[in-house]
């Protein structure tokens, strides 16, 4: 029986990807070298190609995120490679660090993103669940946001959903100004829902908005405003590009 080959520790670095998958030559050539002389840019790129995609938050493949982050990084490219190298051997951390830096670059805040990762490492507080949630909500993981309270994160989530930031069902003065009188409100709802829109009255048949009661119209109007706000805020945060 042939004995199993002993694998030494340094051979385990980046030994998590499919060995048949390699990064494009042009990408490898474009990568800056990390400050650590032992770090191999090609190994980092190959790992991004073969990494377990189950850890990924966004839709864009990791190798594409690596390419566009480096393209946007300029003189910060070495710092990006440093942080990826430091995450070697930890697939989920590598993925979330790369995605967090990619998202920071998308928002024009790469330096802040790098500082946030470095600070988390220095404090031994690489909170991966928080990094994942921030990507989902469109928050750049930086030195300030990484310390946000649970309440602050929840308020931001409410804002992203089109709310006021104070929780579901909470309105503040001037949040939503309803058209007045009822005819104008009904016209606004009709434009939102379309000319064929019908609203079901309690215990009755569906009717055109102009025949619905004011409270129903206000509820529908507020809901549609929140949907539009949410779409605008997602677009502003570029969440659908990650």
C-alpha positions as CSV (number, residue, x, y, z in Angstrom):
1,X,0.0,0.0,0.0
2,X,1.4,3.4,-1.0
3,X,1.7,5.7,1.9
4,X,-0.1,9.0,1.7
5,X,2.2,11.9,0.8
6,X,2.8,14.3,3.7
7,X,1.7,17.8,2.9
8,X,3.6,20.5,4.7
9,X,2.0,23.8,5.8
10,X,3.3,26.1,3.1
11,X,1.8,23.8,0.5
12,X,-1.6,24.3,1.9
13,X,-1.7,28.0,0.9
14,X,-4.3,28.6,-1.8
15,X,-4.8,24.9,-2.1
16,X,-8.6,25.3,-2.1
17,X,-9.3,26.0,-5.7
18,X,-9.8,23.6,-8.6
19,X,-6.3,23.0,-9.9
20,X,-7.7,22.9,-13.5
21,X,-8.8,26.5,-13.2
22,X,-6.3,29.2,-13.8
23,X,-6.6,33.0,-14.1
24,X,-6.3,34.6,-17.5
25,X,-2.7,35.5,-18.3
26,X,-3.6,39.2,-19.0
27,X,-5.2,39.5,-15.5
28,X,-2.1,38.0,-13.8
29,X,0.2,40.3,-15.7
30,X,-1.9,43.3,-14.6
31,X,-1.8,42.4,-10.9
32,X,0.6,44.4,-8.7
33,X,2.8,42.4,-6.4
34,X,1.9,42.4,-2.7
35,X,4.4,43.9,-0.3
36,X,5.1,40.5,1.2
37,X,7.8,39.0,-1.0
38,X,6.5,35.5,-0.5
39,X,3.1,36.4,-2.0
40,X,2.5,35.2,-5.5
41,X,0.0,37.3,-7.5
42,X,-0.8,34.4,-9.8
43,X,-1.7,32.2,-6.8
44,X,-4.1,34.8,-5.6
45,X,-5.7,35.2,-9.1
46,X,-6.0,31.4,-9.5
47,X,-7.6,31.2,-6.1
48,X,-10.2,33.8,-7.1
49,X,-11.0,31.7,-10.2
50,X,-11.5,28.5,-8.3
51,X,-12.9,29.8,-5.0
52,X,-16.1,28.3,-3.6
53,X,-18.8,30.5,-5.1
54,X,-21.2,29.5,-2.3
55,X,-19.5,32.2,-0.1
56,X,-20.1,34.9,-2.6
57,X,-22.8,37.6,-1.9
58,X,-23.1,39.2,-5.3
59,X,-23.7,37.9,-8.8
60,X,-20.4,38.9,-10.4
61,X,-17.7,36.2,-10.4
62,X,-14.8,36.7,-8.0
63,X,-12.2,36.8,-10.8
64,X,-14.1,39.6,-12.5
65,X,-14.3,41.5,-9.2
66,X,-10.6,41.1,-8.7
67,X,-9.9,42.5,-12.2
68,X,-12.1,45.5,-11.8
69,X,-11.0,46.3,-8.3
70,X,-7.3,46.3,-9.4
71,X,-8.3,48.4,-12.5
72,X,-9.8,51.0,-10.2
73,X,-7.2,50.8,-7.4
74,X,-4.3,52.7,-8.9
75,X,-1.6,53.1,-6.3
76,X,-3.8,51.2,-3.8
77,X,-3.4,48.0,-5.8
78,X,-0.6,46.6,-3.6
79,X,-2.7,47.2,-0.5
80,X,-5.6,45.2,-2.1
81,X,-3.3,42.3,-2.9
82,X,-1.9,42.5,0.7
83,X,-5.3,42.0,2.2
84,X,-6.2,39.2,-0.1
85,X,-2.9,37.4,0.6
86,X,-3.5,37.8,4.4
87,X,-6.8,36.0,3.9
88,X,-5.2,33.0,2.3
89,X,-6.3,29.6,3.5
90,X,-9.7,30.9,4.7
91,X,-12.1,30.7,1.7
92,X,-15.0,32.6,3.2
93,X,-12.8,35.4,4.5
94,X,-11.0,35.7,1.2
95,X,-14.3,36.0,-0.7
96,X,-15.8,38.6,1.6
97,X,-12.6,40.7,1.8
98,X,-12.4,40.7,-2.0
99,X,-16.1,41.5,-2.3
100,X,-15.9,44.3,0.3
101,X,-12.9,45.9,-1.4
102,X,-14.6,45.6,-4.8
103,X,-17.7,47.2,-3.4
104,X,-15.7,50.0,-1.8
105,X,-14.0,50.6,-5.1
106,X,-17.4,50.8,-6.9
107,X,-18.5,53.5,-4.5
108,X,-15.2,55.4,-4.9
109,X,-14.2,54.6,-1.3
110,X,-11.5,52.0,-1.7
111,X,-9.1,53.7,0.7
112,X,-11.8,53.7,3.4
113,X,-12.5,50.0,2.6
114,X,-8.8,49.0,2.9
115,X,-8.5,50.9,6.2
116,X,-11.6,49.1,7.5
117,X,-10.2,45.7,6.7
118,X,-6.8,46.6,8.2
119,X,-8.4,47.9,11.4
120,X,-10.6,44.8,11.8
121,X,-7.5,42.6,11.3
122,X,-5.5,44.6,13.9
123,X,-8.4,44.2,16.4
124,X,-8.7,40.5,15.5
125,X,-12.4,41.3,14.7
126,X,-12.9,40.0,11.2
127,X,-16.7,39.9,11.5
128,X,-17.6,38.0,8.4
129,X,-21.4,38.0,9.1
130,X,-21.3,41.8,9.4
131,X,-19.3,42.1,6.1
132,X,-21.8,39.9,4.4
133,X,-24.8,41.9,5.7
134,X,-23.1,45.2,4.6
135,X,-22.7,43.9,1.1
136,X,-26.4,42.9,1.0
137,X,-27.4,46.4,2.3
138,X,-24.9,48.4,0.3
139,X,-22.8,49.7,3.2
140,X,-19.0,50.1,2.7
141,X,-17.1,48.2,5.4
142,X,-14.8,50.9,6.8
143,X,-13.3,52.0,10.1
144,X,-16.5,53.7,11.2
145,X,-19.3,51.5,9.9
146,X,-17.6,48.3,11.2
147,X,-18.5,49.5,14.7
148,X,-22.1,50.3,13.9
149,X,-24.6,49.1,16.5
150,X,-27.3,46.6,15.6
151,X,-29.9,49.5,15.8
152,X,-27.9,51.6,13.3
153,X,-27.7,48.7,10.9
154,X,-31.5,48.1,11.2
155,X,-32.3,51.8,10.6
156,X,-30.2,51.7,7.5
157,X,-32.0,48.6,6.3
158,X,-35.3,50.4,6.8
159,X,-34.0,53.4,4.8
160,X,-32.9,51.0,2.0
161,X,-36.4,49.5,1.9
162,X,-37.8,53.0,1.3
163,X,-38.7,53.8,4.8
164,X,-37.8,56.6,7.1
165,X,-35.0,54.8,9.0
166,X,-37.2,54.6,12.1
167,X,-38.8,51.2,11.4
168,X,-41.7,49.8,9.6
169,X,-44.9,51.9,9.9
170,X,-43.2,54.8,11.5
171,X,-43.8,58.1,9.7
172,X,-42.2,61.5,10.4
173,X,-43.4,64.9,9.5
174,X,-43.0,65.5,5.8
175,X,-42.0,62.0,5.0
176,X,-44.9,61.4,2.5
177,X,-47.1,64.3,1.4
178,X,-50.3,62.9,0.1
179,X,-52.0,64.7,-2.8
180,X,-55.1,66.6,-1.8
181,X,-58.1,66.6,-2.2
182,X,-59.2,63.0,-2.9
183,X,-59.6,63.4,-6.7
184,X,-55.9,64.3,-7.0
185,X,-54.9,61.4,-4.8
186,X,-57.0,59.0,-6.9
187,X,-55.4,60.4,-10.1
188,X,-51.9,59.9,-8.6
189,X,-52.7,56.3,-7.6
190,X,-54.1,55.6,-11.1
191,X,-50.9,56.9,-12.7
192,X,-48.9,54.7,-10.4
193,X,-50.9,51.5,-11.0
194,X,-52.0,52.0,-14.5
195,X,-55.4,52.9,-16.1
196,X,-56.8,49.4,-15.6
197,X,-56.1,49.5,-11.8
198,X,-58.8,48.3,-9.5
199,X,-59.0,48.4,-5.8
200,X,-61.0,45.9,-3.8
201,X,-63.3,47.5,-1.3
202,X,-64.0,45.7,1.9
203,X,-66.9,43.4,1.3
204,X,-67.4,44.6,-2.2
205,X,-66.2,44.3,-5.8
206,X,-62.9,45.9,-7.1
207,X,-63.4,49.5,-8.1
208,X,-61.5,52.2,-9.9
209,X,-59.3,54.3,-7.5
210,X,-61.7,57.3,-7.7
211,X,-64.3,55.2,-6.0
212,X,-62.0,53.8,-3.2
213,X,-61.9,55.4,0.2
214,X,-59.2,57.9,1.2
215,X,-57.4,55.6,3.7
216,X,-57.1,52.8,1.0
217,X,-55.7,55.3,-1.5
218,X,-53.2,56.7,1.0
219,X,-52.0,53.2,1.9
220,X,-51.5,52.4,-1.7
221,X,-49.8,55.7,-2.5
222,X,-47.4,55.3,0.5
223,X,-46.5,51.8,-0.6
224,X,-45.7,52.8,-4.1
225,X,-43.6,55.7,-2.9
226,X,-41.6,53.4,-0.7
227,X,-41.1,51.0,-3.6
228,X,-39.8,53.8,-5.8
229,X,-37.5,55.1,-3.0
230,X,-36.1,51.6,-2.4
231,X,-35.3,51.2,-6.1
232,X,-33.6,54.6,-6.2
233,X,-31.6,53.9,-3.1
234,X,-30.4,50.5,-4.4
235,X,-29.4,52.1,-7.6
236,X,-27.6,54.9,-5.8
237,X,-25.7,52.3,-3.7
238,X,-25.0,50.2,-6.8
239,X,-26.0,47.1,-5.0
240,X,-27.1,45.3,-8.2
241,X,-23.6,45.7,-9.6
242,X,-21.9,43.5,-7.1
